[in-house]
Amino acid sequence: MRTTGLRSPYDKVGGLVFFGRLLDKIRLKAERRLPAEWETGVAVAADGRCVRFLHVTYESLEERTLQGGSDDEVLEWCFQCGRRPNNEEIQIWNAFMTKRGWRDDASDTLAQAKNGAGLSHRADIQTYFDLFDAAETRESARASANPL
């Protein structure tokens, strides 16, 4: 387990979970500080879901992020170039993402990932977001986010 410099996927930018983490991954990769074994882009389930939700391409988001600006400015760019989800769509996005791996079609792969990270003994890790936080030595934000 190690700290990666990535924020928790539970942290929100403009009301959206995961978006800030995606920006962190883009920035750290450009700085060559993202762990070498980590993948980025649409091949990564959460990354791909996020850009598809916002109707932008990963490549264009990456380019815009590396031009600089705050997270909120990059998100506003997504809204202008892609789409601006309404409050209900954001609520659905957040609920889906914060619960991914908990009693759904990703439960088996989550169990495998927990095992691979040496965390199969941790009953408190019930979602991918929980796993990210635990594997990166953060206390899970699950209690405050209340995804279940």
C-alpha positions in Angstrom: 0.0 0.0 0.0 1.2 3.5 -0.8 0.2 7.0 -1.2 0.0 7.9 -4.9 -0.8 11.6 -4.9 -4.3 10.9 -6.1 -7.3 12.3 -4.3 -10.0 10.0 -3.1 -12.6 9.0 -5.7 -15.2 10.1 -3.3 -14.0 13.7 -3.5 -16.2 15.9 -5.6 -15.6 18.5 -8.2 -18.6 20.4 -9.3 -20.7 17.8 -7.5 -19.2 14.9 -9.4 -17.4 12.1 -7.7 -14.2 10.7 -9.4 -13.7 13.6 -11.8 -11.0 15.2 -9.7 -9.2 11.8 -9.4 -9.3 11.5 -13.2 -7.6 14.9 -13.5 -5.0 13.9 -10.9 -4.2 10.8 -13.0 -3.8 12.9 -16.1 -1.5 15.4 -14.4 0.6 12.8 -12.6 1.0 10.8 -15.8 2.3 13.9 -17.6 4.8 14.5 -14.8 5.8 10.8 -14.9 4.7 10.4 -11.3 1.9 8.0 -11.8 2.8 4.5 -10.9 4.2 2.7 -14.0 1.7 -0.2 -13.7 -1.3 2.1 -13.8 -3.3 2.4 -17.0 -5.2 5.5 -18.0 -7.7 6.3 -20.7 -10.9 4.8 -21.9 -9.6 1.2 -21.4 -9.9 1.9 -17.7 -13.5 1.4 -16.7 -14.0 4.4 -14.5 -12.0 6.8 -16.7 -14.0 5.7 -19.8 -17.3 6.0 -18.0 -16.4 9.5 -16.8 -15.6 10.9 -20.2 -18.6 9.2 -21.8 -20.8 10.6 -19.1 -19.5 14.1 -20.0 -19.6 13.4 -23.7 -15.9 14.4 -24.3 -13.0 12.2 -25.5 -10.3 11.2 -23.1 -7.7 12.7 -25.5 -9.4 16.1 -25.5 -9.8 16.1 -21.7 -6.2 15.2 -21.3 -5.1 18.0 -23.7 -7.4 20.5 -21.9 -6.2 19.5 -18.4 -2.6 19.8 -19.4 -3.2 23.4 -20.7 -3.7 24.3 -17.0 -6.5 25.8 -15.0 -8.4 24.8 -12.0 -10.5 21.6 -11.7 -13.6 23.7 -11.9 -12.4 25.4 -15.1 -11.7 22.0 -16.7 -15.1 20.7 -15.7 -16.7 23.8 -17.2 -14.8 23.1 -20.4 -16.3 19.6 -20.4 -19.8 21.1 -19.9 -19.2 23.5 -22.9 -17.6 20.9 -25.2 -19.6 17.9 -24.2 -22.7 18.2 -22.0 -23.8 19.6 -18.7 -25.7 16.9 -16.8 -28.6 18.0 -14.7 -28.8 17.5 -10.9 -30.6 14.2 -11.2 -28.1 12.8 -13.7 -25.3 13.8 -11.3 -27.0 12.1 -8.5 -27.4 8.9 -10.5 -23.7 9.1 -11.6 -22.5 9.5 -8.0 -24.7 6.7 -6.7 -23.6 4.3 -9.5 -19.9 5.1 -9.1 -19.8 5.1 -5.3 -21.5 1.7 -5.2 -19.6 0.0 -8.0 -18.6 -3.5 -6.9 -21.2 -3.7 -4.2 -23.7 -6.5 -5.0 -23.5 -5.9 -8.7 -21.9 -7.4 -11.8 -18.5 -6.1 -10.7 -18.5 -7.9 -7.3 -16.4 -10.8 -8.5 -13.7 -8.6 -10.1 -13.7 -6.4 -7.0 -13.0 -9.5 -4.9 -10.1 -10.5 -7.2 -8.7 -6.9 -7.0 -8.9 -7.0 -3.2 -7.1 -10.3 -3.2 -4.5 -9.0 -5.6 -3.9 -6.0 -3.3 -3.6 -8.2 -0.3 -6.8 -6.8 1.2 -9.1 -9.7 1.0 -9.4 -9.8 4.8 -10.9 -6.3 4.8 -14.7 -6.6 5.1 -15.0 -2.8 5.1 -13.9 -2.7 1.5 -17.2 -3.2 -0.4 -16.8 -1.0 -3.4 -14.0 0.0 -5.9 -13.8 3.4 -4.3 -13.2 1.8 -0.9 -10.5 -0.3 -2.5 -8.8 2.7 -4.1 -8.7 4.5 -0.7 -7.5 1.5 1.2 -4.8 0.6 -1.3 -3.6 4.2 -1.4 -3.5 4.3 2.4 -6.3 6.8 2.8 -9.1 6.2 5.3 -12.2 5.4 3.4 -14.6 8.3 2.9 -17.4 5.8 2.7 -18.9 6.8 6.1 -19.2 10.4 5.1 -20.3 9.7 1.5 -22.8 7.0 2.7 -23.0 5.2 -0.6 -24.8 2.2 0.7 
